[in-house]
Amino acid sequence: MTPQQKWTSFYTMVRKDVMRMFRIWVQTFLPSVVTSVLYFLVFGTILGSQIGDMQGVPYMTFVVPGLVMLAIVTTSYANTSFMFFSSKFFARSIDEILVSPTPPWLIIAGLVAGGVVRGVLTGMLVFTVSLFFTGLSLTFHSAFIILAFASLTALVFSLAGLVNGIYAKSIDGINIVPTFFLTPLVYLGGIFYSVHALPSWWQALTYANPLFYLINGFRYGFLGITDVSLLVSVGILFLFAAILVGVNWYFIRTGLGLKA
């Protein structure tokens, strides 16, 4: 394929997915915003006022980065997994992509780009909502770190969602991972607390949770505080991205799980 043909193939896949998510925005963007409003109401008006400060900042300000990260993780994962599943079982459009001369790496890029777009946009919406509850300043500690962590996290979980979408045989197969694995890991990854406030045995479990490092890196971009090294958080992101790219490339290249 020529560079122009590769760009046309990539653009077509991304445009289709982005148009779909904006066409059904009530399903793709609104649920995360409504859920976040409920969190802000509960933690802002009830628990936040009782807890006070956390690591030197108001409690509601402390939890904002975690709630934004929660929205990015869940929406980017759900977008890619459901999009691929529906393309395989309902629209059957995945067959057209597979028989085209598009190389595997470009197929992966086209399939996950929509998840990255949805994850980042949803995170922006949740953060905008948080301003009404916290008065969080637009002067961040590092806007570059925020954007980098948001984009890389959306990429990692879009890639993970693609793995799920490839092997899922039913809607239940799409929902099992987010419900029983992804969401608990996010909630136990330090959204609502500092790891230093936990007993030693619980700290050990928290340090074994990879999402803990992503949330802390994201929080550092907002507030300049973190419980772990920023380099470790970045390293984990790149490690998972590399592994998932390799896994997806293998699946696309060999055709494993791609047929309905």
N, C-alpha and C positions, 0 to 999 in steps of 0.2 A: 504494500500500500504506500502511496505517496503521502508526504506530510499533510497535504490538503485533505486527502481522503481520511486520514487518521483523525484530523481535527473535526471533520464533518461527522464521523462516527461517534466521537466523544461528545460533541455538542448535541447531537440528536438524542443520545441516551440521557444526558443531563437535562436538556430542555423538556423532554417528556416527563421526567420525574418531578422537576420543579413546577411545571404547569399543573401536574396532578395535585401536588401538596397545596398550592394556592387555590385551586378550584374547590378543594374540600377543606379549607382552612379551619372550619369549625371542628374538624376531627384531628387535624395535624398540629395546630398551634394553640387553640383555645383551651384544651384540657390541662396542659401544663401551666398555663396562666391562672386558671381557676384554682388548681391545686395549690399553687404558690400563694395565692391570695389567702387561702385557708390557713396555710402555715404561718403566714405573716400575722394574720389576725390572732391565732392561738398563741404564738410565741411572742408577739408584740404586745398584746393587751393583757395576757394572762401570765405566762411563764416568764417572759423577758423582764417585766418589771420586778419580779420577785428574785430573779437570779442576779441582776445587776451587771457588772462588768465581767468579761472573760478575756484574759490576757491583755488587760489594759484598755479594751474597747467595749462599748455597749454590746450587750449580748445579741441584740437583733442585727447589729452591724457585723458581728462575728459570724452569724449563721448565713448571711446573704450569699457569700461565695459558694458555700456548700449547696445551697438550694439552687443556685444557678447551674452548678456542676451537675446536680441531680437531673435537671431538665435536659441538659446537653447529653448526658449519658443515655437516658431512657429514650429520648426522641430519636437520636441518631441511630441507635440500635434497632428500635422498632421500625423506623422508616426503611432501612435496607432489608431487614429480614422479611417484613411483610411484602415489600415491593417485589423482591425476588420470588417469594412464594407464590404471589398472585400471578406473576409473569409465567411461572412454570406450570401452575395447575389451572388457572382460569383463562388468562389472555393467550397463553401459549406463545407469547412474543419472544421468550428466551431462545426458542429454536431458531428464529430468524437471525439473532445475534450470533449464535454458535456456528451457524453454517456460513456466516460471512467471513471474509479474510481478516477480520479484526484480530490482532494478536491478544493473547490472554491478559497481558498487563494493561492493555487499553480497555478491555472489557471490565476488568476489576476497577479501574479508575472511573469509568463511566457509571458503574453500578453503585459505587460508594460515594460519589460526589454529591448526589442528592441528599444522602444522609448527613454529610458534613454541612451542607447548606441549611438543612432543617434544624440540625442541632445548634449551630451557631445563632441562627435567627431566633430560635426559641429561647436560648440563653439570654439574648439581648432583650427580648420581651419580658422575661422574668426579672431581669435586672431593672428594667424601666419601672415595672410594678413595685419593686422594692423601694424605689425612691419615695413613693407616697407613704411608706410606713417607717422608714428609717432616716430619711433626710441625708442619705449617704452622699458624700461629696463626689463630684465628677473628677476631682484631682486624685488619681490613683497613684499607688506606689510605683507601678510600672505597667503602663498600658500595653507595652510589647509582650511582657510575660503573660498578661491576661489573654491577649489575642492568640499567642502561641499555644498556651495550654488549652484554650477553648477549641482551637482548630485541630490540634493533635489529638485531643481526647475525642472529639467528634469523629475524626478519621479512624482511630483505634476501634471505637465501638460500632462504627459503620462496617468496618472489616469483620468484626466479630458477628454482627448481625447477618452479614453475607454468608458466613459459615453456617449459622443457624438456618438461614433461608434455604441453603443448598440441601441440607440433610433433613429438614422438616417434612413430614409426610401428611401433616394435618395442621389445622389452626392451633390445636392444643400443643403441638410441637413448637410453634412459634411463641406461645405464651409461657411455657414451662420455665425457660431460662430466665427471662426478666422477673417473673413472679417469685421463684424459689431461690434464685442465685444472685441475680444482678441487683435487684432492689435491696435485699438484706445487706449485701456488701457495701452498697452506697450509704445506707443508714448507719451502719457500724463503722464507717470510714472516717468519722470525725466531723460530720456536718454540724452536730449540735453540741459538741464538747471538745475540750482539749485532751489529748492523750495523757497529759501529766496529771489530770484530775482523776485518773482511773487507778485501781489497784494494780499491783505489778503483774499478776497473772492475766488481767484483761489487757494491759498494755502490750504484753507479748502477743496476744491474739490480734490486736489492732495492727501491730507492726507487720504481721503476716498477711494483712489485707492490702492488695496492690492499689485499691481505690483510695486508701488512706493517703498515699503519696501524691496522687493526682489532685485530691481535694486540697491538701496542704500547699502544693505548688501554686494552685489557682488562688488560694487565699493570700499567699505571699504577694501575688501581683496586685491584689486589692489593698491589703492592709500592711504589708511589709512584715508580717509575722508568720512563723511556720514552726512546726514541731520536729521537722526533719530537714536534712540538707536538700536544697533546691536541685543540686546536681543529681542526687539520687532519684528524685521525682522525674526529672527530664530523662534520665537513663532508662527508667522503667517504661516510660512512654515510648521511647524509640525501640526498646527491646520488644515490647508487645506489638508495635506496628510492624517490625521486621518479621516476627514470627507469623503474624496473621496474613501479611502479604504473601509469604511463602506458602502457607497452607492454602490460601485461596488460589494462588497461581497453580498449585498442584492439582486442585480440584477442577479448575477450569481447563487446564492442559490435558488432563486424563479423562474428563467427563464424568467423574464420580459424583453421583447424586444429582446430576443435572437433568435427568429425565423424569417426567411425572410418572 
